[in-house]
Amino acid sequence: MEFTLKKYGIEVPTILRNGATPILYESALNLEKGSAISDTGALMVYSGKRTGRSPRDKRIVRNENSEKHIDWGPVNFEMDEHTFMVNRERAIDYFNTRENLYVVDAFAGWENKYRLKIRIVCTRAYHALFMQNMLIMPSAEELENFGEPDYIIFNAGSFPANQFTTTMTSKTSIGINLERKEMVILGTEYAGEMKKGVFSIMNYLMPLEKVLPMHCSANVGENGDVTLLFGLSGTGKTTLSADPKRKLIGDDEHCWHEKGVFNIEGGCYAKAIDLSEENEPDIYRAIRYGTVLENVVYDPQTRKVNYSDTSITQNTRASYPIEFIDNTQIPCVAGDPKNIIFLTCDAFGVLPPVSKLTPDQASYHFISGYTAKVAGTEMGVKEPQATFSACFGAAFMMWHPNTYATLLADKMREHKVNAWLVNTGWSGGDYGEGARIKLAYTRAILDAIHHGDFEGVETQREENFGLEIPLSCPGVPENILLPENTWKNKKRFSEIKTKLVDLFIGNFKQFEQQVSPEIIEAGPKKS
């Protein structure tokens, strides 16, 4: 029977459903401005003016069935049903002006019990190939019996929202209606909105099942020992999860249920800035035929990508199926974690390269979700900027952060999980004076965690953050394990550390009424 979208009011006769990669390549190259093939066979695309997510334009429909669970505020902005339907109608009308559309019917979640059937309707071949990489593609038999989707995303991102519509703040709108089980995208062609939209939906649904959704990467050792790596963008979450000595479960989105962990996605979405075969061989080799490369600059003659050129955006990305990483665990499921690692890129140069956390400290740092980014240089500013994102993914968390933190703490206690804070940022001074900790040292630290090399090692307790710092690690110079030892100006180190302590304390005040006194007590203290 011919596949149609008429039930949604979409009358377009030509619909490519779960299109083959060569056909999507041809469509993108023929119809979409800025598309080209790289020298390694990847499809290079341009996402238009928006080269990253637009969190201030994402809204959730307030409905009596779900509103009591939503943490309304500066992350979860509200939208009324009427406004959502206006935007939905605008998307449908736009679809009906197109000669052809693309549909992706696929799954989110490798664990069958919690799997969602997702349908994407979009106007760009780039978006279809991207989501075929990022979701779990059905077999021919599963597609034939797919039936009605659990959630549908109408991606009309090439067409703007009407900014005079109620609550619109720009011509971009990402609206999620949990009751209608629909999402509508207008005014942005950045494909990451679809990926994170699915994650946001899972972040709402899973706690209802006592399952913890997590913005983290995961891998597993030969003995079945699972490690989760949490971290904001730029901390090394994707890079460090691709470990040749361990099998990759996934690089970004997972759930922890009663039997262990499972990946939500069927692919990886890696940052491509400064990508090199030397530093990130697995990711570098994954960029081949079938991979989508977003907003990269390339040589027009050779089609060789210049990964250090950020003239379009610093947020260059590669989307590829997870099996493009050689050492992958498929199906992407595993048992309960043995180690949880919180990654932070501390550009202040204050936090140690590695420290062991107590369960309460783990809850504190999970809720805080800290990293520090280097400020822009257009105004000559060199001072680092602290970034706090609750649960290392506040932009996608529907419930209050304490809901996720409580689930994490309960599971960590039940399974006696070790927790670690690993700094992939600066040492020997803050940004402008010190240097970033070598990737080889961070990999050695992770190897030591996995091998149990820190068991019985002498530690030193840091006085303000209360962190237990190991004083030796195979493959890492001992002098860098205590940050203060690497600073020439000890007085400045103390001043910068005091500043960072104040930033942590100030950020956590918003959570103090909802968390236990033990978690508050586990945070940093002033001298």
Secondary structure, 3 states (H helix, E strand, C coil): CCCCCHHHCCCCCEEEECCCHHHHHHHHHHHCCCCEECCCCCEEECCCCCCCCCHHHEEEECCCCCHHHCCECCCEEEECHHHHHHHHHHHHHHHCCCCEEEEEEEEECCCHHHCEEEEEEECCHHHHHHHHHHCECCCHHHHHCCCCCCEEEEEECCCCCCCCCCCCCCCCEEEEECCCCEEEEECCCCCHHHHHHHHHHHHHHHHHHCCEEEEEEEEECCCCCEEEEECCCCCCHHHHHCCCCCEEEECCEEEEECCEEEECCCEEEEECCCCCCCCCHHHHHHCCCCCEEECCEECCCCCCEECCCCCCCCCCEEEEEHHHCCCECCCCEECCEEEEEEEECCCCCCCCCEEEECHHHHHHHHHHCEEEEECCCCCCCCCEEEEECHHHCHHHCCCCHHHHHHHHHHHHHHHCCEEEEEECCEECCCCCCCEECCHHHHHHHHHHHHHCCCCCCCEEECCCCCCEEECCECCECHHHCCHHHHCCCHHHHHHHHHHHHHHHHHHHHHHCCCCCHHHHHCCCCCC
